[in-house]
Amino acid sequence: MKLVGIEKIAEILDTPAKTIYEWTSTKKIPHYKINRLVKFDIDAVIAWLETCEVKPYNKGTGGKSLKGGKR
């Protein structure tokens, strides 16, 4: 496990640090609180990110996604 801070995870996700702070306060992104420090396990964040993928809608398949994922 490799823990990084908000600035590093914001850089990895190409997202403003302010957004990362919002995600942590609403518990949308996996993180650890060590006293007052917020840290992220890079592997856990990447796994979480993969669950956020939105599958494209395809009328030709009766509304099912192209990859057969759940809607």
PyMOL Python script that loads the backbone (N, CA, C, O; Angstrom):
from pymol import cmd

cmd.read_pdbstr("""\
ATOM      1  N   MET A   1       0.856  -1.167   0.000  1.00  0.00           N
ATOM      2  CA  MET A   1       0.000   0.000   0.000  1.00  0.00           C
ATOM      3  C   MET A   1       0.905   1.233   0.000  1.00  0.00           C
ATOM      4  O   MET A   1       1.827   1.345   0.808  1.00  0.00           O
ATOM      5  N   LYS A   2       0.623   2.144  -0.913  1.00  0.00           N
ATOM      6  CA  LYS A   2       1.360   3.406  -0.953  1.00  0.00           C
ATOM      7  C   LYS A   2       0.365   4.534  -0.742  1.00  0.00           C
ATOM      8  O   LYS A   2      -0.560   4.717  -1.534  1.00  0.00           O
ATOM      9  N   LEU A   3       0.563   5.293   0.340  1.00  0.00           N
ATOM     10  CA  LEU A   3      -0.335   6.398   0.656  1.00  0.00           C
ATOM     11  C   LEU A   3       0.238   7.704   0.130  1.00  0.00           C
ATOM     12  O   LEU A   3       1.434   7.971   0.244  1.00  0.00           O
ATOM     13  N   VAL A   4      -0.649   8.517  -0.452  1.00  0.00           N
ATOM     14  CA  VAL A   4      -0.264   9.835  -0.961  1.00  0.00           C
ATOM     15  C   VAL A   4      -1.256  10.871  -0.457  1.00  0.00           C
ATOM     16  O   VAL A   4      -2.339  10.527   0.017  1.00  0.00           O
ATOM     17  N   GLY A   5      -0.885  12.129  -0.560  1.00  0.00           N
ATOM     18  CA  GLY A   5      -1.732  13.227  -0.100  1.00  0.00           C
ATOM     19  C   GLY A   5      -2.682  13.725  -1.175  1.00  0.00           C
ATOM     20  O   GLY A   5      -2.719  13.206  -2.291  1.00  0.00           O
ATOM     21  N   ILE A   6      -3.439  14.733  -0.816  1.00  0.00           N
ATOM     22  CA  ILE A   6      -4.460  15.288  -1.710  1.00  0.00           C
ATOM     23  C   ILE A   6      -3.838  15.859  -2.981  1.00  0.00           C
ATOM     24  O   ILE A   6      -4.359  15.634  -4.074  1.00  0.00           O
ATOM     25  N   GLU A   7      -2.752  16.583  -2.858  1.00  0.00           N
ATOM     26  CA  GLU A   7      -2.146  17.202  -4.046  1.00  0.00           C
ATOM     27  C   GLU A   7      -1.719  16.139  -5.062  1.00  0.00           C
ATOM     28  O   GLU A   7      -1.911  16.320  -6.265  1.00  0.00           O
ATOM     29  N   LYS A   8      -1.144  15.040  -4.588  1.00  0.00           N
ATOM     30  CA  LYS A   8      -0.686  13.984  -5.495  1.00  0.00           C
ATOM     31  C   LYS A   8      -1.873  13.281  -6.145  1.00  0.00           C
ATOM     32  O   LYS A   8      -1.843  13.017  -7.347  1.00  0.00           O
ATOM     33  N   ILE A   9      -2.924  12.971  -5.372  1.00  0.00           N
ATOM     34  CA  ILE A   9      -4.078  12.277  -5.947  1.00  0.00           C
ATOM     35  C   ILE A   9      -4.815  13.203  -6.909  1.00  0.00           C
ATOM     36  O   ILE A   9      -5.371  12.738  -7.903  1.00  0.00           O
ATOM     37  N   ALA A  10      -4.827  14.506  -6.630  1.00  0.00           N
ATOM     38  CA  ALA A  10      -5.435  15.474  -7.546  1.00  0.00           C
ATOM     39  C   ALA A  10      -4.664  15.491  -8.867  1.00  0.00           C
ATOM     40  O   ALA A  10      -5.258  15.577  -9.942  1.00  0.00           O
ATOM     41  N   GLU A  11      -3.349  15.408  -8.775  1.00  0.00           N
ATOM     42  CA  GLU A  11      -2.512  15.363  -9.982  1.00  0.00           C
ATOM     43  C   GLU A  11      -2.773  14.080 -10.774  1.00  0.00           C
ATOM     44  O   GLU A  11      -2.909  14.122 -11.997  1.00  0.00           O
ATOM     45  N   ILE A  12      -2.842  12.949 -10.085  1.00  0.00           N
ATOM     46  CA  ILE A  12      -3.076  11.660 -10.746  1.00  0.00           C
ATOM     47  C   ILE A  12      -4.423  11.661 -11.467  1.00  0.00           C
ATOM     48  O   ILE A  12      -4.525  11.183 -12.597  1.00  0.00           O
ATOM     49  N   LEU A  13      -5.460  12.198 -10.812  1.00  0.00           N
ATOM     50  CA  LEU A  13      -6.807  12.204 -11.389  1.00  0.00           C
ATOM     51  C   LEU A  13      -7.060  13.418 -12.285  1.00  0.00           C
ATOM     52  O   LEU A  13      -8.128  13.536 -12.885  1.00  0.00           O
ATOM     53  N   ASP A  14      -6.091  14.305 -12.372  1.00  0.00           N
ATOM     54  CA  ASP A  14      -6.229  15.533 -13.164  1.00  0.00           C
ATOM     55  C   ASP A  14      -7.508  16.274 -12.756  1.00  0.00           C
ATOM     56  O   ASP A  14      -8.331  16.654 -13.590  1.00  0.00           O
ATOM     57  N   THR A  15      -7.637  16.462 -11.441  1.00  0.00           N
ATOM     58  CA  THR A  15      -8.820  17.068 -10.837  1.00  0.00           C
ATOM     59  C   THR A  15      -8.356  18.111  -9.823  1.00  0.00           C
ATOM     60  O   THR A  15      -7.360  17.880  -9.138  1.00  0.00           O
ATOM     61  N   PRO A  16      -9.029  19.232  -9.703  1.00  0.00           N
ATOM     62  CA  PRO A  16      -8.616  20.230  -8.715  1.00  0.00           C
ATOM     63  C   PRO A  16      -8.630  19.667  -7.291  1.00  0.00           C
ATOM     64  O   PRO A  16      -9.494  18.863  -6.941  1.00  0.00           O
ATOM     65  N   ALA A  17      -7.675  20.093  -6.486  1.00  0.00           N
ATOM     66  CA  ALA A  17      -7.599  19.641  -5.092  1.00  0.00           C
ATOM     67  C   ALA A  17      -8.893  19.965  -4.347  1.00  0.00           C
ATOM     68  O   ALA A  17      -9.309  19.202  -3.474  1.00  0.00           O
ATOM     69  N   LYS A  18      -9.530  21.081  -4.679  1.00  0.00           N
ATOM     70  CA  LYS A  18     -10.796  21.455  -4.036  1.00  0.00           C
ATOM     71  C   LYS A  18     -11.851  20.364  -4.242  1.00  0.00           C
ATOM     72  O   LYS A  18     -12.614  20.054  -3.328  1.00  0.00           O
ATOM     73  N   THR A  19     -11.889  19.791  -5.430  1.00  0.00           N
ATOM     74  CA  THR A  19     -12.842  18.718  -5.721  1.00  0.00           C
ATOM     75  C   THR A  19     -12.526  17.481  -4.885  1.00  0.00           C
ATOM     76  O   THR A  19     -13.434  16.826  -4.373  1.00  0.00           O
ATOM     77  N   ILE A  20     -11.246  17.165  -4.748  1.00  0.00           N
ATOM     78  CA  ILE A  20     -10.845  16.008  -3.930  1.00  0.00           C
ATOM     79  C   ILE A  20     -11.274  16.233  -2.485  1.00  0.00           C
ATOM     80  O   ILE A  20     -11.766  15.308  -1.838  1.00  0.00           O
ATOM     81  N   TYR A  21     -11.094  17.459  -1.963  1.00  0.00           N
ATOM     82  CA  TYR A  21     -11.559  17.769  -0.607  1.00  0.00           C
ATOM     83  C   TYR A  21     -13.063  17.549  -0.482  1.00  0.00           C
ATOM     84  O   TYR A  21     -13.528  16.998   0.517  1.00  0.00           O
ATOM     85  N   GLU A  22     -13.825  17.972  -1.484  1.00  0.00           N
ATOM     86  CA  GLU A  22     -15.286  17.772  -1.457  1.00  0.00           C
ATOM     87  C   GLU A  22     -15.627  16.290  -1.455  1.00  0.00           C
ATOM     88  O   GLU A  22     -16.502  15.849  -0.710  1.00  0.00           O
ATOM     89  N   TRP A  23     -14.925  15.511  -2.303  1.00  0.00           N
ATOM     90  CA  TRP A  23     -15.180  14.073  -2.374  1.00  0.00           C
ATOM     91  C   TRP A  23     -14.863  13.378  -1.056  1.00  0.00           C
ATOM     92  O   TRP A  23     -15.558  12.439  -0.667  1.00  0.00           O
ATOM     93  N   THR A  24     -13.818  13.834  -0.363  1.00  0.00           N
ATOM     94  CA  THR A  24     -13.498  13.201   0.922  1.00  0.00           C
ATOM     95  C   THR A  24     -14.528  13.569   1.980  1.00  0.00           C
ATOM     96  O   THR A  24     -14.896  12.733   2.804  1.00  0.00           O
ATOM     97  N   SER A  25     -14.994  14.814   1.965  1.00  0.00           N
ATOM     98  CA  SER A  25     -15.968  15.228   2.984  1.00  0.00           C
ATOM     99  C   SER A  25     -17.311  14.542   2.800  1.00  0.00           C
ATOM    100  O   SER A  25     -18.057  14.372   3.765  1.00  0.00           O
ATOM    101  N   THR A  26     -17.629  14.144   1.563  1.00  0.00           N
ATOM    102  CA  THR A  26     -18.883  13.431   1.303  1.00  0.00           C
ATOM    103  C   THR A  26     -18.662  11.922   1.175  1.00  0.00           C
ATOM    104  O   THR A  26     -19.582  11.176   0.841  1.00  0.00           O
ATOM    105  N   LYS A  27     -17.437  11.486   1.442  1.00  0.00           N
ATOM    106  CA  LYS A  27     -17.060  10.062   1.423  1.00  0.00           C
ATOM    107  C   LYS A  27     -17.312   9.400   0.069  1.00  0.00           C
ATOM    108  O   LYS A  27     -17.714   8.238   0.004  1.00  0.00           O
ATOM    109  N   LYS A  28     -17.072  10.148  -1.011  1.00  0.00           N
ATOM    110  CA  LYS A  28     -17.236   9.599  -2.359  1.00  0.00           C
ATOM    111  C   LYS A  28     -15.990   8.865  -2.827  1.00  0.00           C
ATOM    112  O   LYS A  28     -16.083   7.987  -3.685  1.00  0.00           O
ATOM    113  N   ILE A  29     -14.835   9.203  -2.287  1.00  0.00           N
ATOM    114  CA  ILE A  29     -13.570   8.622  -2.722  1.00  0.00           C
ATOM    115  C   ILE A  29     -12.937   7.908  -1.522  1.00  0.00           C
ATOM    116  O   ILE A  29     -12.969   8.437  -0.411  1.00  0.00           O
ATOM    117  N   PRO A  30     -12.369   6.727  -1.724  1.00  0.00           N
ATOM    118  CA  PRO A  30     -11.758   6.024  -0.589  1.00  0.00           C
ATOM    119  C   PRO A  30     -10.527   6.770  -0.080  1.00  0.00           C
ATOM    120  O   PRO A  30      -9.666   7.181  -0.858  1.00  0.00           O
ATOM    121  N   HIS A  31     -10.462   6.934   1.229  1.00  0.00           N
ATOM    122  CA  HIS A  31      -9.347   7.654   1.832  1.00  0.00           C
ATOM    123  C   HIS A  31      -9.179   7.252   3.287  1.00  0.00           C
ATOM    124  O   HIS A  31     -10.037   6.591   3.873  1.00  0.00           O
ATOM    125  N   TYR A  32      -8.052   7.667   3.854  1.00  0.00           N
ATOM    126  CA  TYR A  32      -7.750   7.439   5.264  1.00  0.00           C
ATOM    127  C   TYR A  32      -7.575   8.781   5.943  1.00  0.00           C
ATOM    128  O   TYR A  32      -7.042   9.720   5.352  1.00  0.00           O
ATOM    129  N   LYS A  33      -8.024   8.872   7.186  1.00  0.00           N
ATOM    130  CA  LYS A  33      -7.757  10.058   7.988  1.00  0.00           C
ATOM    131  C   LYS A  33      -6.819   9.632   9.105  1.00  0.00           C
ATOM    132  O   LYS A  33      -7.157   8.791   9.937  1.00  0.00           O
ATOM    133  N   ILE A  34      -5.644  10.224   9.105  1.00  0.00           N
ATOM    134  CA  ILE A  34      -4.644   9.956  10.125  1.00  0.00           C
ATOM    135  C   ILE A  34      -4.482  11.264  10.893  1.00  0.00           C
ATOM    136  O   ILE A  34      -3.830  12.201  10.433  1.00  0.00           O
ATOM    137  N   ASN A  35      -5.095  11.298  12.078  1.00  0.00           N
ATOM    138  CA  ASN A  35      -5.230  12.551  12.824  1.00  0.00           C
ATOM    139  C   ASN A  35      -5.930  13.561  11.919  1.00  0.00           C
ATOM    140  O   ASN A  35      -7.094  13.354  11.575  1.00  0.00           O
ATOM    141  N   ARG A  36      -5.273  14.629  11.527  1.00  0.00           N
ATOM    142  CA  ARG A  36      -5.918  15.613  10.656  1.00  0.00           C
ATOM    143  C   ARG A  36      -5.486  15.472   9.204  1.00  0.00           C
ATOM    144  O   ARG A  36      -5.928  16.240   8.349  1.00  0.00           O
ATOM    145  N   LEU A  37      -4.633  14.503   8.917  1.00  0.00           N
ATOM    146  CA  LEU A  37      -4.146  14.309   7.553  1.00  0.00           C
ATOM    147  C   LEU A  37      -5.077  13.393   6.760  1.00  0.00           C
ATOM    148  O   LEU A  37      -5.594  12.412   7.297  1.00  0.00           O
ATOM    149  N   VAL A  38      -5.287  13.711   5.498  1.00  0.00           N
ATOM    150  CA  VAL A  38      -6.071  12.859   4.596  1.00  0.00           C
ATOM    151  C   VAL A  38      -5.084  12.211   3.635  1.00  0.00           C
ATOM    152  O   VAL A  38      -4.309  12.896   2.968  1.00  0.00           O
ATOM    153  N   LYS A  39      -5.121  10.880   3.571  1.00  0.00           N
ATOM    154  CA  LYS A  39      -4.210  10.128   2.705  1.00  0.00           C
ATOM    155  C   LYS A  39      -5.015   9.158   1.840  1.00  0.00           C
ATOM    156  O   LYS A  39      -6.113   8.740   2.207  1.00  0.00           O
ATOM    157  N   PHE A  40      -4.445   8.813   0.688  1.00  0.00           N
ATOM    158  CA  PHE A  40      -5.113   7.947  -0.278  1.00  0.00           C
ATOM    159  C   PHE A  40      -4.198   6.797  -0.664  1.00  0.00           C
ATOM    160  O   PHE A  40      -3.003   6.991  -0.888  1.00  0.00           O
ATOM    161  N   ASP A  41      -4.766   5.597  -0.741  1.00  0.00           N
ATOM    162  CA  ASP A  41      -4.061   4.442  -1.291  1.00  0.00           C
ATOM    163  C   ASP A  41      -4.288   4.486  -2.798  1.00  0.00           C
ATOM    164  O   ASP A  41      -5.424   4.378  -3.260  1.00  0.00           O
ATOM    165  N   ILE A  42      -3.219   4.643  -3.558  1.00  0.00           N
ATOM    166  CA  ILE A  42      -3.349   4.810  -5.009  1.00  0.00           C
ATOM    167  C   ILE A  42      -4.111   3.642  -5.634  1.00  0.00           C
ATOM    168  O   ILE A  42      -4.978   3.863  -6.480  1.00  0.00           O
ATOM    169  N   ASP A  43      -3.808   2.408  -5.239  1.00  0.00           N
ATOM    170  CA  ASP A  43      -4.495   1.242  -5.814  1.00  0.00           C
ATOM    171  C   ASP A  43      -5.991   1.264  -5.511  1.00  0.00           C
ATOM    172  O   ASP A  43      -6.801   0.915  -6.369  1.00  0.00           O
ATOM    173  N   ALA A  44      -6.362   1.670  -4.304  1.00  0.00           N
ATOM    174  CA  ALA A  44      -7.784   1.737  -3.933  1.00  0.00           C
ATOM    175  C   ALA A  44      -8.502   2.811  -4.741  1.00  0.00           C
ATOM    176  O   ALA A  44      -9.649   2.622  -5.146  1.00  0.00           O
ATOM    177  N   VAL A  45      -7.838   3.927  -4.975  1.00  0.00           N
ATOM    178  CA  VAL A  45      -8.450   5.005  -5.750  1.00  0.00           C
ATOM    179  C   VAL A  45      -8.634   4.579  -7.206  1.00  0.00           C
ATOM    180  O   VAL A  45      -9.660   4.880  -7.816  1.00  0.00           O
ATOM    181  N   ILE A  46      -7.648   3.883  -7.761  1.00  0.00           N
ATOM    182  CA  ILE A  46      -7.770   3.396  -9.145  1.00  0.00           C
ATOM    183  C   ILE A  46      -8.899   2.377  -9.248  1.00  0.00           C
ATOM    184  O   ILE A  46      -9.662   2.404 -10.214  1.00  0.00           O
ATOM    185  N   ALA A  47      -9.020   1.480  -8.271  1.00  0.00           N
ATOM    186  CA  ALA A  47     -10.124   0.498  -8.271  1.00  0.00           C
ATOM    187  C   ALA A  47     -11.462   1.224  -8.169  1.00  0.00           C
ATOM    188  O   ALA A  47     -12.414   0.855  -8.856  1.00  0.00           O
ATOM    189  N   TRP A  48     -11.551   2.255  -7.319  1.00  0.00           N
ATOM    190  CA  TRP A  48     -12.773   3.043  -7.189  1.00  0.00           C
ATOM    191  C   TRP A  48     -13.101   3.744  -8.505  1.00  0.00           C
ATOM    192  O   TRP A  48     -14.256   3.784  -8.928  1.00  0.00           O
ATOM    193  N   LEU A  49     -12.077   4.292  -9.143  1.00  0.00           N
ATOM    194  CA  LEU A  49     -12.268   5.001 -10.396  1.00  0.00           C
ATOM    195  C   LEU A  49     -12.854   4.091 -11.468  1.00  0.00           C
ATOM    196  O   LEU A  49     -13.694   4.522 -12.257  1.00  0.00           O
ATOM    197  N   GLU A  50     -12.418   2.837 -11.500  1.00  0.00           N
ATOM    198  CA  GLU A  50     -12.935   1.883 -12.487  1.00  0.00           C
ATOM    199  C   GLU A  50     -14.427   1.612 -12.283  1.00  0.00           C
ATOM    200  O   GLU A  50     -15.124   1.278 -13.241  1.00  0.00           O
ATOM    201  N   THR A  51     -14.921   1.747 -11.067  1.00  0.00           N
ATOM    202  CA  THR A  51     -16.354   1.539 -10.815  1.00  0.00           C
ATOM    203  C   THR A  51     -17.184   2.736 -11.257  1.00  0.00           C
ATOM    204  O   THR A  51     -18.411   2.651 -11.308  1.00  0.00           O
ATOM    205  N   CYS A  52     -16.534   3.850 -11.577  1.00  0.00           N
ATOM    206  CA  CYS A  52     -17.239   5.072 -11.976  1.00  0.00           C
ATOM    207  C   CYS A  52     -17.481   5.142 -13.482  1.00  0.00           C
ATOM    208  O   CYS A  52     -18.127   6.074 -13.962  1.00  0.00           O
ATOM    209  N   GLU A  53     -16.974   4.173 -14.224  1.00  0.00           N
ATOM    210  CA  GLU A  53     -17.115   4.218 -15.682  1.00  0.00           C
ATOM    211  C   GLU A  53     -18.577   4.148 -16.085  1.00  0.00           C
ATOM    212  O   GLU A  53     -19.335   3.333 -15.559  1.00  0.00           O
ATOM    213  N   VAL A  54     -18.967   4.998 -17.013  1.00  0.00           N
ATOM    214  CA  VAL A  54     -20.325   5.005 -17.554  1.00  0.00           C
ATOM    215  C   VAL A  54     -20.277   4.319 -18.908  1.00  0.00           C
ATOM    216  O   VAL A  54     -19.540   4.737 -19.802  1.00  0.00           O
ATOM    217  N   LYS A  55     -21.060   3.274 -19.052  1.00  0.00           N
ATOM    218  CA  LYS A  55     -21.098   2.512 -20.311  1.00  0.00           C
ATOM    219  C   LYS A  55     -21.963   3.243 -21.332  1.00  0.00           C
ATOM    220  O   LYS A  55     -22.992   3.815 -20.973  1.00  0.00           O
ATOM    221  N   PRO A  56     -21.560   3.230 -22.588  1.00  0.00           N
ATOM    222  CA  PRO A  56     -22.367   3.890 -23.619  1.00  0.00           C
ATOM    223  C   PRO A  56     -23.689   3.173 -23.849  1.00  0.00           C
ATOM    224  O   PRO A  56     -23.769   1.948 -23.759  1.00  0.00           O
ATOM    225  N   TYR A  57     -24.716   3.946 -24.145  1.00  0.00           N
ATOM    226  CA  TYR A  57     -26.037   3.408 -24.442  1.00  0.00           C
ATOM    227  C   TYR A  57     -26.093   3.053 -25.920  1.00  0.00           C
ATOM    228  O   TYR A  57     -25.597   3.812 -26.752  1.00  0.00           O
ATOM    229  N   ASN A  58     -26.687   1.915 -26.262  1.00  0.00           N
ATOM    230  CA  ASN A  58     -26.752   1.482 -27.653  1.00  0.00           C
ATOM    231  C   ASN A  58     -28.178   1.036 -27.966  1.00  0.00           C
ATOM    232  O   ASN A  58     -28.634   0.007 -27.469  1.00  0.00           O
ATOM    233  N   LYS A  59     -28.878   1.812 -28.788  1.00  0.00           N
ATOM    234  CA  LYS A  59     -30.262   1.479 -29.157  1.00  0.00           C
ATOM    235  C   LYS A  59     -30.351   0.123 -29.846  1.00  0.00           C
ATOM    236  O   LYS A  59     -31.341  -0.589 -29.679  1.00  0.00           O
ATOM    237  N   GLY A  60     -29.332  -0.242 -30.618  1.00  0.00           N
ATOM    238  CA  GLY A  60     -29.354  -1.485 -31.372  1.00  0.00           C
ATOM    239  C   GLY A  60     -29.328  -2.741 -30.510  1.00  0.00           C
ATOM    240  O   GLY A  60     -29.584  -3.835 -31.016  1.00  0.00           O
ATOM    241  N   THR A  61     -29.027  -2.610 -29.227  1.00  0.00           N
ATOM    242  CA  THR A  61     -28.982  -3.772 -28.345  1.00  0.00           C
ATOM    243  C   THR A  61     -30.160  -3.782 -27.371  1.00  0.00           C
ATOM    244  O   THR A  61     -30.125  -4.454 -26.340  1.00  0.00           O
ATOM    245  N   GLY A  62     -31.188  -3.034 -27.713  1.00  0.00           N
ATOM    246  CA  GLY A  62     -32.360  -2.991 -26.836  1.00  0.00           C
ATOM    247  C   GLY A  62     -32.111  -2.185 -25.573  1.00  0.00           C
ATOM    248  O   GLY A  62     -32.757  -2.406 -24.549  1.00  0.00           O
ATOM    249  N   GLY A  63     -31.178  -1.255 -25.649  1.00  0.00           N
ATOM    250  CA  GLY A  63     -30.899  -0.403 -24.503  1.00  0.00           C
ATOM    251  C   GLY A  63     -29.764  -0.893 -23.635  1.00  0.00           C
ATOM    252  O   GLY A  63     -29.394  -0.219 -22.673  1.00  0.00           O
ATOM    253  N   LYS A  64     -29.199  -2.050 -23.945  1.00  0.00           N
ATOM    254  CA  LYS A  64     -28.089  -2.561 -23.148  1.00  0.00           C
ATOM    255  C   LYS A  64     -26.813  -1.862 -23.574  1.00  0.00           C
ATOM    256  O   LYS A  64     -26.691  -1.408 -24.711  1.00  0.00           O
ATOM    257  N   SER A  65     -25.863  -1.778 -22.654  1.00  0.00           N
ATOM    258  CA  SER A  65     -24.610  -1.132 -22.994  1.00  0.00           C
ATOM    259  C   SER A  65     -23.828  -1.996 -23.965  1.00  0.00           C
ATOM    260  O   SER A  65     -24.100  -3.187 -24.113  1.00  0.00           O
ATOM    261  N   LEU A  66     -22.867  -1.393 -24.615  1.00  0.00           N
ATOM    262  CA  LEU A  66     -22.062  -2.102 -25.597  1.00  0.00           C
ATOM    263  C   LEU A  66     -21.232  -3.205 -24.970  1.00  0.00           C
ATOM    264  O   LEU A  66     -20.983  -4.228 -25.609  1.00  0.00           O
ATOM    265  N   LYS A  67     -20.796  -3.019 -23.728  1.00  0.00           N
ATOM    266  CA  LYS A  67     -19.953  -4.015 -23.072  1.00  0.00           C
ATOM    267  C   LYS A  67     -20.755  -4.971 -22.219  1.00  0.00           C
ATOM    268  O   LYS A  67     -20.178  -5.835 -21.558  1.00  0.00           O
ATOM    269  N   GLY A  68     -22.051  -4.842 -22.215  1.00  0.00           N
ATOM    270  CA  GLY A  68     -22.887  -5.765 -21.445  1.00  0.00           C
ATOM    271  C   GLY A  68     -22.926  -5.499 -19.964  1.00  0.00           C
ATOM    272  O   GLY A  68     -23.358  -6.357 -19.194  1.00  0.00           O
ATOM    273  N   GLY A  69     -22.472  -4.299 -19.536  1.00  0.00           N
ATOM    274  CA  GLY A  69     -22.477  -3.961 -18.115  1.00  0.00           C
ATOM    275  C   GLY A  69     -23.878  -3.659 -17.611  1.00  0.00           C
ATOM    276  O   GLY A  69     -24.825  -3.517 -18.384  1.00  0.00           O
ATOM    277  N   LYS A  70     -23.980  -3.566 -16.295  1.00  0.00           N
ATOM    278  CA  LYS A  70     -25.270  -3.225 -15.689  1.00  0.00           C
ATOM    279  C   LYS A  70     -25.579  -1.760 -15.913  1.00  0.00           C
ATOM    280  O   LYS A  70     -24.672  -0.930 -15.967  1.00  0.00           O
ATOM    281  N   ARG A  71     -26.861  -1.440 -16.043  1.00  0.00           N
ATOM    282  CA  ARG A  71     -27.257  -0.042 -16.201  1.00  0.00           C
ATOM    283  C   ARG A  71     -27.856   0.450 -14.926  1.00  0.00           C
ATOM    284  O   ARG A  71     -28.260   1.610 -14.840  1.00  0.00           O
TER     285      ARG A  71
END
""", "prot")
cmd.dss("prot")
cmd.show_as("cartoon", "prot")
cmd.util.cbc("prot")
cmd.orient("prot")
